[in-house]
Amino acid sequence: GPTGFNQASVLVRLREDAPDNVPDMLRNDLGGVPGRVVNIIELDTGGPPTQGVKISITGDSYADIAVVAGRLVEKLSDVGGIVNIASDVAEARDEIAINVDPEKAAALGVSAQLVALQVNQFLVGQSVTQMDVDGRQIDVFLGGSRQEVDSIDKIKSFMITGPMGAAPLSDIAEIATQRGPVTISRTDGQRSANITGSITDDDAQAVGME
């Protein structure tokens, strides 16, 4: 059944006389097409659960994490007995990184945290009150319109105000587009990425050593 706008899952029940290598045949026949990702997972209700591999990569820079994750995926792809190798880095999308200069922000009488709060309130919005609608309390959010934040240039021109004046965000911060995760995972406070795979070899220990 459908699992997303560009995903689908199919459950196939094999006959008892089906060849043992059906999963491998499907991987060979369906894989290898650019832009297509095919994961064949064997569900054996009569035996032990399928063993898998999971690797977590942590660091301060998501860009560095993505590079390391890409290299590990390539290496794991060359290891026999491991299939369905996937990394959540592959699901990355563009995000805007804003690095505030504390000294320039201080000239306006605000801290980097207050700058982030102003930007967040405009981009995401904040709950300002509640309304009673048919007996239910509905939160009312106030924020900037989508037309005001649909480009990085408009975000750069967003005005930051403080007790000592106002200035465009670009005057007190570096703003750039970079690749970031769809969902943010953290380990011990640091950003992290995960690589997963399924072990098809009966000797899982030997696969791990390889």
C-alpha distance (Angstrom), angle and dihedral (degrees) to the residues before:
residue distance angle dihedral
G1 . . .
P2 3.84 . .
T3 3.80 116.1 .
G4 3.80 99.3 173.9
F5 3.79 144.2 -15.5
N6 3.80 91.7 -73.8
Q7 3.79 102.1 20.8
A8 3.77 137.2 81.3
S9 3.78 135.7 177.5
V10 3.79 127.2 -152.4
L11 3.80 126.6 -166.7
V12 3.81 113.7 -153.8
R13 3.80 123.5 -170.8
L14 3.81 111.6 -153.6
R15 3.77 125.5 -148.6
E16 3.79 118.2 -113.3
D17 3.82 90.9 -109.6
A18 3.83 93.8 52.4
P19 3.83 115.1 125.7
D20 3.80 116.3 -96.9
N21 3.79 92.0 -126.0
V22 3.82 97.0 60.6
P23 3.85 92.4 113.3
D24 3.81 91.3 52.6
M25 3.80 90.9 47.1
L26 3.80 90.9 52.5
R27 3.81 92.1 48.3
N28 3.81 90.5 52.4
D29 3.82 94.6 44.7
L30 3.80 98.7 43.1
G31 3.79 101.5 33.3
G32 3.77 130.6 74.5
V33 3.81 96.4 59.7
P34 3.84 114.2 126.7
G35 3.78 111.4 -113.2
R36 3.81 93.5 15.1
V37 3.80 122.9 108.5
V38 3.79 116.2 -168.0
N39 3.81 122.4 -174.3
I40 3.79 117.6 -172.4
I41 3.80 111.3 -164.4
E42 3.80 120.5 -173.2
L43 3.81 115.5 -140.9
D44 3.79 109.7 -161.0
T45 3.79 108.5 178.5
G46 3.77 91.8 179.5
G47 3.79 98.5 57.5
P48 3.79 143.5 41.5
P49 3.82 118.5 -57.0
T50 3.78 117.7 -86.1
Q51 3.78 111.8 -94.5
G52 3.76 120.0 -128.5
V53 3.76 144.5 -175.1
K54 3.79 127.2 -124.8
I55 3.80 127.0 -177.7
S56 3.81 124.0 -174.0
I57 3.80 121.5 -159.6
T58 3.80 120.2 -164.6
G59 3.79 133.6 -174.6
D60 3.78 146.9 129.1
S61 3.82 95.4 -99.5
Y62 3.79 118.7 60.0
A63 3.82 89.2 -162.7
D64 3.82 90.3 59.3
I65 3.80 90.6 45.1
A66 3.81 89.9 53.1
V67 3.82 91.8 51.7
V68 3.81 92.8 50.4
A69 3.81 92.0 45.1
G70 3.80 90.9 51.9
R71 3.79 91.9 52.1
L72 3.79 92.7 48.3
V73 3.81 91.9 49.7
E74 3.81 89.3 53.6
K75 3.81 91.9 49.7
L76 3.80 93.7 46.1
S77 3.81 89.7 50.7
D78 3.80 88.1 63.3
V79 3.80 93.2 52.2
G80 3.80 113.2 97.2
G81 3.78 117.3 -128.1
I82 3.82 96.9 32.5
V83 3.81 120.2 102.7
N84 3.81 138.3 163.4
I85 3.79 91.2 43.5
A86 3.78 110.0 -178.4
S87 3.78 138.2 165.5
D88 3.79 126.9 -160.4
V89 3.81 86.5 -139.3
A90 3.80 86.4 75.7
E91 3.80 87.0 66.8
A92 3.80 92.2 58.8
R93 3.80 120.7 132.6
D94 3.79 136.2 -172.2
E95 3.79 116.4 -76.3
I96 3.78 133.1 175.9
A97 3.80 116.7 -116.1
I98 3.82 117.2 -156.0
N99 3.81 117.8 -167.8
V100 3.80 111.1 -173.2
D101 3.80 120.6 -150.0
P102 3.84 103.5 -133.9
E103 3.82 93.7 -153.2
K104 3.79 94.0 51.6
A105 3.79 90.8 45.8
A106 3.80 90.2 50.4
A107 3.82 89.0 58.0
L108 3.82 86.5 67.0
G109 3.79 91.6 46.2
V110 3.82 95.0 -108.5
S111 3.80 135.3 109.3
A112 3.80 127.3 -129.7
Q113 3.82 88.0 -104.0
L114 3.82 92.0 55.4
V115 3.80 90.4 48.7
A116 3.81 89.2 52.7
L117 3.80 89.6 48.9
Q118 3.81 92.8 53.0
V119 3.79 92.2 47.8
N120 3.81 92.4 46.3
Q121 3.80 92.9 48.9
F122 3.80 90.3 52.1
L123 3.82 97.4 43.1
V124 3.80 99.8 37.2
G125 3.79 101.7 20.8
Q126 3.78 131.5 -136.4
S127 3.77 134.9 -115.3
V128 3.81 108.0 -104.8
T129 3.80 103.2 170.1
Q130 3.78 145.4 -22.9
M131 3.79 131.6 -109.7
D132 3.77 130.2 -155.1
V133 3.80 109.3 -125.2
D134 3.80 115.8 177.0
G135 3.78 90.4 -27.8
R136 3.80 94.9 -47.7
Q137 3.81 126.0 110.8
I138 3.82 109.5 -126.1
D139 3.80 121.8 -167.9
V140 3.81 115.7 -126.4
F141 3.81 114.8 -146.5
L142 3.79 125.4 -159.7
G143 3.80 120.7 -158.4
G144 3.77 145.2 127.2
S145 3.80 121.4 -64.4
R146 3.80 119.1 -104.1
Q147 3.80 90.0 -115.8
E148 3.82 88.8 62.9
V149 3.83 94.3 56.0
D150 3.81 104.2 33.0
S151 3.81 94.1 109.2
I152 3.78 137.0 38.6
D153 3.83 90.3 -121.7
K154 3.80 91.1 59.8
I155 3.79 90.7 49.8
K156 3.80 90.0 50.3
S157 3.80 89.4 54.8
F158 3.82 93.8 50.7
M159 3.81 107.3 125.3
I160 3.79 118.7 -121.8
T161 3.80 113.8 -157.4
G162 3.77 130.1 -160.4
P163 3.81 141.3 160.0
M164 3.82 90.5 -84.9
G165 3.77 100.6 44.6
A166 3.79 145.3 -66.0
A167 3.79 135.9 -85.6
P168 3.81 140.1 169.6
L169 3.78 113.5 -88.0
S170 3.82 90.3 -116.6
D171 3.83 89.7 62.7
I172 3.79 93.0 62.7
A173 3.81 103.4 27.3
E174 3.79 143.5 42.5
I175 3.80 110.4 -120.2
A176 3.79 123.7 -168.1
T177 3.80 141.5 152.3
Q178 3.79 117.5 -113.7
R179 3.77 138.7 163.8
G180 3.78 115.0 -90.8
P181 3.81 138.4 168.3
V182 3.78 124.4 -85.9
T183 3.79 87.1 -135.0
I184 3.79 121.4 25.6
S185 3.80 116.2 -130.2
R186 3.78 120.8 -169.4
T187 3.79 133.2 -168.7
D188 3.81 117.3 -168.3
G189 3.80 89.1 -15.8
Q190 3.83 95.0 -52.1
R191 3.78 127.9 109.5
S192 3.77 112.9 -102.1
A193 3.79 141.4 -174.0
N194 3.79 128.8 -153.2
I195 3.79 132.0 -142.1
T196 3.79 118.5 -164.5
G197 3.78 135.8 -178.1
S198 3.80 143.2 161.4
I199 3.79 123.5 -113.7
T200 3.80 112.6 -138.1
D201 3.80 97.2 173.2
D202 3.79 115.7 98.8
D203 3.81 90.1 -136.7
A204 3.81 99.6 65.1
Q205 3.81 91.7 169.7
A206 3.79 91.6 58.6
V207 3.81 90.6 50.0
G208 3.78 89.9 51.6
M209 3.79 92.3 51.4
E210 3.80 90.4 49.9
